[in-house]
Amino acid sequence: MSDRRKRLHDLLLALIKKESNFVLLEDDSTEFSNGYSADENRNFSKVIERNRKILKKYQSLIRTAVTLDALMDSENEENYKINK
């Protein structure tokens, strides 16, 4: 694993750890509706909306990790130029 990829991975894990209520998507589509009430089973638009919100949260965490990594790279390059 490259240094950058490892750093991104570590940043993402740290961000996930900071989340107080990190929600996971269902891992098996055959059991997709088990965690939902009978009303929600009949109204899958609620389920789809819930999963859309979860995916947006994942994307937000990843964008944050990538941004932090880019800022760290930028700071490292600036420090390298100054110390040269």
LODRENLUM-995837 format. One record per atom (N, C-alpha, C): residue number from 1; residue in one letter; atom name; z, y, x. Coordinates in steps of 0.001 Angstrom, whole numbers. Each point is the difference from the previous one (the first is absolute). Layout:
N
pos, code, site, w, v, u
NUM, a, CA, Z, Y, X
...
***
This chain:
84
pos, code, site, w, v, u
1, m, N, 0, -1177, 852
1, m, CA, 0, 1177, -852
1, m, C, 0, 1236, 895
2, s, N, -891, 949, -314
2, s, CA, -75, 1210, 809
2, s, C, 1270, 835, -167
3, d, N, 222, 875, 972
3, d, CA, 1191, 861, -58
3, d, C, -8, 869, -1257
4, r, N, -1172, 559, -315
4, r, CA, -90, 867, -1183
4, r, C, 290, -785, -1270
5, r, N, -585, -1177, -108
5, r, CA, 212, -821, -1199
5, r, C, 1467, -399, -130
6, k, N, 624, -349, 1106
6, k, CA, 1418, -355, -30
6, k, C, 849, 1200, -416
7, r, N, -349, 1169, 537
7, r, CA, 731, 1215, -351
7, r, C, -152, 308, -1493
8, l, N, -1226, -128, -529
8, l, CA, -225, 204, -1437
8, l, C, 810, -995, -827
9, h, N, 2, -1240, 439
9, h, CA, 760, -1046, -686
9, h, C, 1482, 345, -14
10, d, N, 525, 410, 1139
10, d, CA, 1418, 362, 94
10, d, C, 332, 1209, -874
11, l, N, -896, 1002, -3
11, l, CA, 213, 1171, -844
11, l, C, 8, -389, -1477
12, l, N, -942, -845, -393
12, l, CA, -74, -426, -1398
12, l, C, 1251, -774, -397
13, l, N, 464, -883, 865
13, l, CA, 1233, -745, -302
13, l, C, 1199, 931, -128
14, a, N, 62, 1021, 851
14, a, CA, 1102, 962, -80
14, a, C, -62, 778, -1316
15, l, N, -1203, 389, -417
15, l, CA, -151, 716, -1268
15, l, C, 384, -882, -1186
16, i, N, -403, -1261, 42
16, i, CA, 351, -934, -1069
16, i, C, 1506, -176, -64
17, k, N, 616, -112, 1165
17, k, CA, 1459, -187, 60
17, k, C, 736, 1195, -621
18, k, N, -576, 1202, 132
18, k, CA, 623, 1208, -553
18, k, C, -128, 64, -1530
19, e, N, -960, -744, -563
19, e, CA, -197, 11, -1451
19, e, C, 1173, -713, -675
20, s, N, 611, 664, -968
20, s, CA, 1149, -603, -677
20, s, C, -422, -1026, -1050
21, n, N, -1169, 186, -591
21, n, CA, -438, -933, -1047
21, n, C, -1444, -422, 251
22, f, N, -218, -705, 1082
22, f, CA, -1335, -452, 356
22, f, C, -393, -1161, -905
23, v, N, -1091, 161, -725
23, v, CA, -440, -987, -982
23, v, C, -1201, -747, 556
24, l, N, -1, -1307, -197
24, l, CA, -1111, -831, 452
24, l, C, -873, -406, -1174
25, l, N, -1287, -183, 278
25, l, CA, -899, -537, -1008
25, l, C, 273, -1490, -158
26, e, N, -372, -531, -1146
26, e, CA, 128, -1430, -222
26, e, C, -903, -740, 986
27, d, N, 473, -1116, 533
27, d, CA, -786, -710, 1013
27, d, C, -891, -1087, -570
28, d, N, 199, -403, -1239
28, d, CA, -791, -1078, -587
28, d, C, -532, 454, -1353
29, s, N, -1302, 82, -126
29, s, CA, -585, 512, -1237
29, s, C, 259, -920, -1186
30, t, N, 269, -1293, 239
30, t, CA, 293, -896, -1121
30, t, C, 1347, 308, -611
31, e, N, 866, 641, 775
31, e, CA, 1308, 390, -515
31, e, C, 86, 1514, -142
32, f, N, -1139, 644, -177
32, f, CA, -79, 1458, 3
32, f, C, 901, 649, -1034
33, s, N, 116, -598, -1167
33, s, CA, 729, 661, -1083
33, s, C, 1429, -499, -169
34, n, N, 506, -838, 889
34, n, CA, 1350, -548, -150
34, n, C, 1098, 1048, 36
35, g, N, -176, 1059, 767
35, g, CA, 1044, 998, 154
35, g, C, -16, 1084, -1070
36, y, N, -805, -177, -1021
36, y, CA, -164, 1038, -997
36, y, C, 500, -464, -1364
37, s, N, 380, 950, -815
37, s, CA, 469, -319, -1352
37, s, C, -1172, -454, -864
38, a, N, 313, -544, -1153
38, a, CA, -1051, -475, -907
38, a, C, -905, 1153, -424
39, d, N, 592, 1180, -197
39, d, CA, -792, 1171, -382
39, d, C, -980, 369, 1104
40, e, N, 461, -31, 1242
40, e, CA, -878, 329, 1125
40, e, C, -1065, -1068, 196
41, n, N, 333, -1261, -289
41, n, CA, -1003, -1058, 105
41, n, C, -1145, 248, -966
42, r, N, 293, 568, -1145
42, r, CA, -1045, 308, -979
42, r, C, -749, 1274, 379
43, n, N, 638, 857, 753
43, n, CA, -616, 1269, 364
43, n, C, -162, 71, 1521
44, f, N, -1075, -597, 491
44, f, CA, -202, -78, 1447
44, f, C, -345, 1345, 618
45, s, N, -285, 992, -803
45, s, CA, -269, 1318, 585
45, s, C, 1248, 516, 705
46, k, N, 1182, -348, -510
46, k, CA, 1247, 392, 662
46, k, C, 129, -707, 1345
47, v, N, -383, -1264, 20
47, v, CA, 65, -778, 1235
47, v, C, -971, 570, 1035
48, i, N, -1199, 312, -445
48, i, CA, -1002, 565, 906
48, i, C, 470, 1347, 534
49, e, N, 547, 827, -861
49, e, CA, 504, 1309, 426
49, e, C, 1136, -148, 1004
50, r, N, 904, -959, -243
50, r, CA, 1117, -254, 925
50, r, C, -536, -395, 1379
51, n, N, -960, -914, 22
51, n, CA, -568, -444, 1275
51, n, C, -777, 1117, 687
52, r, N, -653, 870, -768
52, r, CA, -707, 1137, 581
52, r, C, 984, 926, 708
53, k, N, 1146, 223, -620
53, k, CA, 1023, 846, 610
53, k, C, 554, -641, 1272
54, i, N, 183, -1309, -23
54, i, CA, 492, -710, 1188
54, i, C, -1017, 134, 1136
55, l, N, -1283, -191, -299
55, l, CA, -1041, 115, 1028
55, l, C, -70, 1416, 557
56, k, N, 152, 1001, -852
56, k, CA, 8, 1390, 483
56, k, C, 1168, 228, 953
57, k, N, 1144, -602, -297
57, k, CA, 1172, 133, 880
57, k, C, -288, -659, 1353
58, y, N, -611, -1205, -21
58, y, CA, -375, -664, 1251
58, y, C, -928, 890, 812
59, q, N, -1025, 553, -667
59, q, CA, -960, 851, 687
59, q, C, 684, 1228, 588
60, s, N, 936, 545, -715
60, s, CA, 737, 1158, 485
60, s, C, 793, -342, 1256
61, l, N, 640, -1158, 10
61, l, CA, 761, -429, 1175
61, l, C, -918, -200, 1204
62, i, N, -1157, -585, -229
62, i, CA, -942, -239, 1096
62, i, C, -546, 1324, 534
63, r, N, -365, 920, -905
63, r, CA, -488, 1313, 455
63, r, C, 1070, 732, 797
64, t, N, 1250, -119, -427
64, t, CA, 1098, 647, 719
64, t, C, 147, -595, 1396
65, a, N, -65, -1328, 106
65, a, CA, 107, -659, 1304
65, a, C, -1144, 426, 920
66, v, N, -1222, 60, -524
66, v, CA, -1163, 395, 802
66, v, C, 151, 1451, 460
67, t, N, 473, 867, -893
67, t, CA, 199, 1408, 351
67, t, C, 1063, 155, 1079
68, l, N, 1113, -708, -160
68, l, CA, 1061, 62, 1022
68, l, C, -509, -505, 1336
69, d, N, -786, -1062, -21
69, d, CA, -566, -548, 1238
69, d, C, -924, 1025, 663
70, a, N, -841, 660, -804
70, a, CA, -907, 1013, 545
70, a, C, 785, 1174, 584
71, l, N, 1068, 410, -662
71, l, CA, 828, 1081, 528
71, l, C, 655, -397, 1320
72, m, N, 462, -1245, 75
72, m, CA, 610, -472, 1247
72, m, C, -1036, -32, 1122
73, d, N, -1226, -436, -304
73, d, CA, -1076, 17, 994
73, d, C, -293, 1417, 461
74, s, N, -62, 913, -953
74, s, CA, -275, 1396, 319
74, s, C, 1087, 579, 898
75, e, N, 1234, -260, -324
75, e, CA, 1120, 482, 820
75, e, C, -56, -610, 1391
76, n, N, -314, -1272, 93
76, n, CA, -83, -661, 1305
76, n, C, -1113, 608, 847
77, e, N, -1148, 293, -623
77, e, CA, -1113, 608, 734
77, e, C, 370, 1399, 474
78, e, N, 656, 778, -866
78, e, CA, 417, 1352, 377
78, e, C, 1000, -52, 1149
79, n, N, 961, -904, -82
79, n, CA, 994, -135, 1079
79, n, C, -660, -434, 1296
80, y, N, -1000, -864, -90
80, y, CA, -708, -450, 1184
80, y, C, -736, 1160, 659
81, k, N, -647, 848, -812
81, k, CA, -737, 1159, 532
81, k, C, 948, 1003, 646
82, i, N, 1152, 217, -620
82, i, CA, 967, 962, 520
82, i, C, 586, -486, 1326
83, n, N, 286, -1283, 87
83, n, CA, 635, -552, 1206
83, n, C, -978, -234, 1133
84, k, N, -1274, 146, -243
84, k, CA, -1020, -237, 1024
84, k, C, -77, 1119, 998
***
